[in-house]
Amino acid sequence: MDERKTALIFKAFCDENRIRIVKLLRTGEKCACKVLEELNITQPTLSHHMKILCDSGIVVGRKEGKWMHYSISPKGAKVAANCLKELTTLKCEGDNISCCKK
């Protein structure tokens, strides 16, 4: 995974409101109006957060009439989980030789 995509994923999780949005979406698809009610934020603020979440691939949106409906993308969630796992998995090179000579 490239660094740009990795940064987008982590950006999605580095704001309290975005974490709250993802937690709300864990119970299923939500209309933007419901998310607005739950978070008590303005519509432009919600749009900003949803753009970041959708750009990361973690959340997907679909338009129904004048409203947007958002849900967690199973594929995007798997990519995010794999990204974290890849970044935090130690890789042994050679015979665990230190890069610093003693």
C-alpha positions in Angstrom: 0.0 0.0 0.0 1.4 3.4 -0.9 2.0 6.1 1.7 -0.7 8.5 0.3 -3.5 5.9 0.7 -2.1 5.0 4.2 -2.2 8.6 5.2 -5.9 8.9 4.0 -6.9 5.9 6.1 -5.2 7.3 9.2 -6.6 10.8 8.6 -10.1 9.3 8.8 -9.4 8.0 12.3 -7.7 11.1 13.7 -10.7 13.1 14.7 -13.2 12.5 17.5 -16.3 13.3 15.3 -15.2 10.9 12.6 -14.7 8.2 15.2 -18.2 8.9 16.5 -19.5 8.7 12.9 -17.9 5.3 12.3 -19.3 4.0 15.6 -22.8 5.1 14.6 -22.4 3.4 11.3 -21.4 0.1 13.0 -25.2 -0.6 13.5 -25.9 -0.1 9.8 -26.6 2.5 7.1 -27.6 5.9 8.4 -29.1 8.9 6.6 -27.1 12.1 6.9 -30.0 13.7 8.8 -29.7 11.0 11.5 -25.9 11.5 11.8 -26.5 15.2 12.2 -29.0 14.6 15.0 -26.7 12.3 16.9 -23.6 14.5 16.6 -25.2 17.9 17.0 -22.9 19.4 14.3 -23.7 21.6 11.3 -24.3 20.2 7.8 -21.1 21.7 6.3 -19.1 20.1 9.2 -20.7 16.7 8.5 -20.0 17.0 4.8 -16.3 17.7 5.6 -16.1 14.7 7.8 -17.9 12.4 5.4 -15.7 13.5 2.5 -12.6 12.4 4.5 -14.2 9.1 5.5 -15.3 8.4 2.0 -12.0 9.4 0.5 -10.3 6.9 2.8 -12.6 4.1 1.5 -13.8 3.2 5.0 -17.2 4.7 4.4 -19.4 4.7 1.3 -22.3 7.0 0.5 -25.3 6.7 -1.7 -27.8 9.4 -2.7 -31.5 8.7 -2.2 -33.6 11.7 -3.2 -32.1 14.7 -1.5 -30.4 12.8 1.3 -27.1 10.9 1.5 -27.0 7.6 3.2 -23.7 6.3 4.6 -22.4 3.0 5.6 -19.1 1.3 6.5 -17.5 -0.4 3.5 -16.6 -3.9 4.3 -13.8 -3.8 1.7 -12.5 -0.4 3.0 -12.6 -1.6 6.6 -10.6 -4.7 5.6 -8.0 -2.5 3.7 -7.7 -0.3 6.8 -7.2 -3.3 9.1 -4.6 -4.8 6.8 -2.8 -1.5 6.5 -2.5 -1.2 10.3 -1.4 -4.8 10.5 1.2 -4.4 7.8 2.6 -1.2 9.4 2.9 -2.8 12.8 4.2 -6.2 11.9 7.9 -6.6 12.6 10.0 -7.8 9.6 13.1 -9.7 10.2 15.9 -9.0 7.8 18.9 -11.4 7.7 19.8 -12.9 11.0 18.3 -10.1 13.2 21.6 -8.2 12.7 21.4 -4.8 14.2 21.9 -1.9 11.8 24.3 -0.4 14.3 27.6 -2.0 14.8 28.7 -2.4 18.4 
